[in-house]
Amino acid sequence: MLAVGDIHLENFGTWRDGDGRLVWGVNDFDEAAVMPYAIDLVRLATSAALAEDVGKVSLSDICAGILDGYSKG
């Protein structure tokens, strides 16, 4: 499975597509490779846990949110 490989909070953003629509998503794929998807999920959870305002959200809630979003995606 193809994974981003370097997924963290700062690798999400917004930009305009070719039709001028505002889109949101991953904006850095330079380390994409075939690897287990779990690597991306763990890196994203780790970056959220290390974020400045981490005290406002528990690690359990961070992980639950990521898994929920991944499952729905």
C-alpha distances in whole Angstrom, upper triangle without the diagonal:
4,6,10,11,15,15,19,21,23,20,20,23,25,26,27,25,27,29,30,29,28,24,22,19,17,19,17,14,16,14,10,8,5,6,6,7,10,11,11,13,16,16,17,19,21,22,23,25,27,28,31,32,30,33,33,30,29,26,26,26,24,21,22,22,18,17,19,18,14,15,17,15
4,7,9,12,12,16,19,20,16,17,20,22,23,24,22,24,27,27,26,25,21,20,16,14,15,14,11,12,10,7,5,4,6,8,7,11,11,10,13,15,15,16,19,20,20,22,24,25,26,30,30,29,32,32,29,29,26,26,26,23,21,22,22,18,18,20,18,14,16,18,15
4,5,9,9,12,15,16,13,15,18,20,21,23,22,24,27,27,25,24,20,18,14,11,13,11,9,11,9,6,6,6,6,7,6,9,8,7,10,12,11,12,15,16,16,18,21,21,22,26,27,25,29,29,26,26,23,23,23,20,18,20,19,15,15,18,16,13,15,17,14
4,6,6,10,13,13,10,11,14,17,18,21,20,22,25,25,23,21,18,15,12,8,10,8,6,8,6,4,7,9,9,10,8,11,9,7,10,12,10,11,14,15,14,16,19,19,20,23,25,23,27,27,25,25,22,23,23,19,18,20,19,15,16,18,16,13,17,18,15
4,6,9,13,13,11,13,17,19,21,24,23,25,28,28,27,25,21,18,15,11,12,10,8,8,5,5,7,9,8,9,9,10,7,6,10,10,8,10,13,13,13,16,18,18,19,22,24,23,26,27,24,24,21,22,23,19,18,20,20,16,17,20,18,15,19,20,18
4,6,10,10,8,11,14,17,19,22,22,25,27,27,26,23,20,17,14,10,11,8,8,8,6,8,10,12,12,13,11,12,9,7,10,11,7,9,12,12,10,13,16,15,16,19,21,20,24,24,22,23,20,22,22,18,17,20,19,16,17,20,18,16,20,21,19
4,7,8,6,8,12,15,17,21,21,24,26,25,23,21,18,14,11,8,9,8,9,11,9,9,12,14,13,13,11,11,9,6,8,9,6,6,9,10,9,11,13,14,14,17,19,18,21,22,19,20,17,19,18,15,14,17,15,12,14,17,14,13,17,18,16
4,6,5,8,11,15,17,21,22,25,27,26,24,21,18,14,12,9,11,10,12,13,12,13,16,18,16,16,14,13,11,8,9,9,6,5,8,8,5,8,11,10,10,14,15,14,18,18,16,17,15,17,17,13,13,16,14,12,15,17,15,14,18,19,17
4,5,6,9,13,16,19,21,24,26,24,22,19,16,13,11,9,11,11,14,16,15,16,19,21,20,19,16,16,14,11,11,12,9,7,9,9,6,7,10,10,8,11,13,12,16,16,15,16,15,17,16,12,13,16,13,12,15,17,14,15,18,19,17
4,5,7,11,14,18,19,23,25,23,21,18,16,12,11,9,9,9,13,14,15,16,19,22,21,21,19,19,16,13,14,15,12,10,12,12,9,10,13,12,10,13,14,15,19,18,18,19,18,21,19,16,17,20,17,15,19,20,17,18,22,22,20
4,7,10,12,16,17,20,22,21,19,16,14,11,8,6,6,6,9,11,12,12,16,19,18,19,16,17,15,12,13,14,11,10,13,13,10,12,15,15,13,16,18,18,22,21,20,21,20,22,20,17,18,20,17,15,18,19,16,16,20,20,18
4,7,10,14,15,18,20,18,16,13,11,7,5,4,6,8,11,14,14,14,18,20,20,20,17,18,17,13,14,16,13,11,14,15,12,12,16,16,14,17,17,18,21,20,19,21,20,21,19,16,17,19,16,14,17,18,14,15,18,18,15
4,7,11,12,16,17,15,14,10,8,6,6,7,6,9,13,15,17,17,21,23,23,23,20,21,20,17,17,19,17,14,17,18,15,15,19,19,16,18,19,20,23,22,21,23,22,24,22,19,20,22,18,17,20,20,17,17,21,20,17
4,7,10,13,14,12,10,7,5,4,7,9,8,12,15,17,19,19,23,25,26,26,23,24,23,20,20,23,20,18,20,22,19,19,22,22,20,21,22,23,26,24,24,26,26,27,24,22,23,24,20,19,22,22,18,19,22,21,18
4,6,10,11,9,8,6,6,7,9,10,9,12,15,17,20,20,23,26,27,28,25,27,25,22,23,25,23,21,24,25,22,22,26,25,23,24,25,26,30,28,27,30,29,31,28,25,27,27,24,22,25,25,21,22,25,23,20
4,7,8,5,5,5,6,9,11,13,12,15,17,19,22,22,25,28,29,30,27,29,28,25,26,29,26,24,27,28,26,25,29,29,27,28,29,30,33,31,31,33,33,34,31,28,30,30,27,25,28,27,23,24,27,24,22
4,5,5,5,7,7,10,11,13,12,15,16,19,22,21,24,26,28,29,26,29,28,24,26,29,27,24,28,29,27,27,31,31,29,31,31,32,35,34,32,35,34,35,32,29,30,31,27,25,27,27,23,23,26,24,20
4,6,7,10,10,14,15,16,15,17,18,20,24,22,25,27,30,31,28,31,31,27,29,32,30,28,31,33,30,31,34,34,32,34,35,36,39,37,36,38,37,38,36,33,34,34,31,29,31,30,26,26,29,26,23
4,6,9,10,14,16,18,17,20,21,24,27,25,28,30,32,33,30,33,33,29,31,34,32,29,33,34,32,32,36,36,34,35,35,37,40,38,37,39,38,39,36,34,35,35,31,30,31,30,27,27,29,27,24
4,7,9,13,15,18,16,20,21,24,27,26,29,31,33,34,31,33,32,29,30,33,31,28,31,33,30,30,34,34,31,33,33,34,37,35,35,37,37,38,35,32,33,34,30,29,31,30,26,27,29,27,24
4,6,10,13,16,15,19,20,23,26,25,28,30,31,32,28,31,30,27,28,31,29,26,29,31,28,28,31,32,29,31,31,32,35,33,32,34,34,35,32,29,30,30,27,26,28,27,23,24,26,23,21
4,7,10,13,13,17,19,22,24,23,27,29,30,30,27,29,28,24,25,28,26,23,26,28,25,24,28,28,26,27,27,28,31,29,28,31,31,31,29,26,28,28,24,23,25,24,21,22,24,22,19
4,7,10,10,14,16,19,21,20,23,25,26,26,23,25,25,21,22,24,23,20,23,25,22,22,25,26,24,26,25,26,29,27,26,28,28,29,26,23,24,25,21,20,22,21,17,18,21,19,16
4,7,8,12,14,18,19,18,21,23,24,24,20,22,21,18,18,21,19,16,19,21,19,18,22,22,20,22,22,23,26,24,23,25,24,25,22,20,21,21,18,16,19,18,15,16,18,17,14
4,6,9,11,15,16,15,18,20,20,20,17,18,18,14,15,18,16,13,16,18,16,16,20,20,19,21,21,22,25,24,22,24,22,23,21,18,19,19,16,14,17,17,13,13,16,15,12
4,6,8,11,12,11,15,17,17,17,15,16,15,12,13,16,14,11,15,16,14,15,19,19,18,21,21,21,25,24,22,24,22,23,21,18,18,20,17,14,17,17,14,13,17,17,13
4,7,9,12,12,15,18,19,20,17,19,17,14,16,18,16,14,17,18,16,17,21,20,19,21,23,23,27,26,24,26,24,26,24,21,21,23,20,18,20,21,18,17,21,20,17
4,6,8,9,12,16,16,18,16,18,16,13,15,17,14,13,17,17,15,17,20,20,19,22,23,23,27,27,25,27,25,26,25,22,22,24,22,19,21,22,19,18,22,22,19
4,6,5,9,12,14,16,14,16,14,12,15,17,14,14,18,18,17,19,22,22,21,24,26,26,29,29,27,28,26,27,26,23,22,24,22,19,21,23,20,18,21,22,18
4,6,9,13,14,17,16,18,15,14,17,18,15,16,20,20,18,21,23,23,23,26,28,27,31,31,30,30,28,29,29,25,25,27,25,22,24,26,23,21,24,25,22
4,6,10,11,14,13,15,12,11,15,16,13,14,18,18,17,19,22,21,22,25,27,26,30,30,28,29,26,27,27,24,23,25,24,20,22,24,22,20,23,24,21
4,7,9,11,11,14,11,10,14,15,13,14,18,18,18,20,23,23,23,26,28,27,31,31,29,29,26,27,27,23,22,24,23,19,20,22,20,17,20,22,18
4,6,9,10,13,11,11,15,16,15,16,19,20,20,22,24,24,25,29,31,29,33,33,30,30,27,28,28,25,23,25,24,21,21,23,21,18,21,22,19
4,7,9,12,11,11,14,16,16,17,20,21,21,23,25,26,27,31,32,30,34,34,31,31,27,28,28,25,23,25,24,20,20,23,21,18,20,22,19
4,6,8,8,9,12,13,13,15,17,18,19,21,23,24,25,29,30,28,31,32,29,28,24,25,25,22,20,22,22,18,18,21,20,16,18,21,18
4,5,6,8,10,11,12,14,15,16,18,20,21,22,24,28,29,26,29,30,26,25,22,22,23,20,17,19,19,16,15,18,17,14,15,18,16
4,5,6,7,9,10,11,13,15,16,17,19,20,22,26,26,24,27,27,24,23,19,19,20,17,14,16,16,12,11,14,14,10,12,15,13
4,5,5,6,8,10,10,12,14,15,16,18,20,24,24,21,24,25,21,20,16,16,17,15,12,14,15,11,10,14,14,11,12,16,14
4,6,5,6,9,10,11,12,14,15,17,18,22,23,21,24,25,22,20,17,18,19,16,13,16,16,13,13,16,16,13,15,18,17
4,6,5,6,9,10,11,12,14,15,17,20,21,19,22,23,20,19,16,17,17,14,12,15,14,10,11,14,13,10,14,16,14
4,6,5,6,9,10,11,12,14,15,19,19,17,20,20,17,16,13,13,14,11,8,11,11,7,8,11,10,8,11,14,13
4,5,5,6,9,10,10,12,14,18,19,16,19,19,16,15,12,13,14,11,9,12,12,9,10,14,14,12,15,17,17
4,5,5,6,9,10,11,12,16,17,15,18,19,17,16,13,15,15,12,11,14,14,11,13,16,15,14,17,19,18
4,5,5,6,9,10,11,14,15,13,17,17,14,14,12,13,13,9,9,12,11,8,11,13,12,11,15,16,15
4,6,5,6,9,10,14,14,11,14,15,12,11,8,10,10,6,6,10,9,7,10,12,12,12,15,17,16
4,5,5,6,9,12,13,11,14,15,13,12,9,12,12,9,9,13,13,11,13,16,16,16,19,21,20
4,5,5,6,10,11,10,13,14,13,13,11,14,14,10,11,15,14,12,15,17,16,16,20,21,20
4,5,5,9,9,7,11,11,9,10,8,11,11,7,9,12,11,10,13,15,14,15,18,19,19
4,6,9,9,6,9,10,8,8,6,10,10,7,9,12,12,12,15,17,17,17,20,22,22
4,6,8,6,10,12,11,11,10,13,14,11,13,16,16,15,18,20,20,20,23,25,24
4,6,5,9,10,10,12,11,15,14,11,14,17,15,15,18,20,19,20,23,24,24
4,6,8,9,11,13,13,17,16,14,17,19,18,18,21,23,22,23,26,27,27
4,5,6,8,10,12,15,14,12,15,17,16,17,20,21,20,22,25,26,26
4,5,6,7,8,11,11,9,12,15,14,15,18,19,19,21,23,24,24
4,6,7,9,12,11,11,14,16,16,17,20,21,21,23,25,26,27
4,7,10,12,10,10,14,15,14,16,19,19,19,22,24,24,25
4,7,8,6,7,10,11,11,13,15,16,16,19,20,21,22
4,5,5,6,9,10,11,12,14,15,17,18,20,21,23
4,5,5,6,8,10,11,12,14,15,16,18,20,21
4,5,5,6,9,10,11,12,14,15,16,18,20
4,5,5,6,9,10,10,12,14,15,16,18
4,6,5,6,9,10,11,12,14,16,16
4,5,5,6,8,10,10,12,14,15
4,6,5,6,9,10,10,12,14
4,5,5,6,8,10,11,12
4,5,5,6,8,10,10
4,5,5,6,9,10
4,5,5,6,9
4,5,5,6
4,5,5
4,5
4
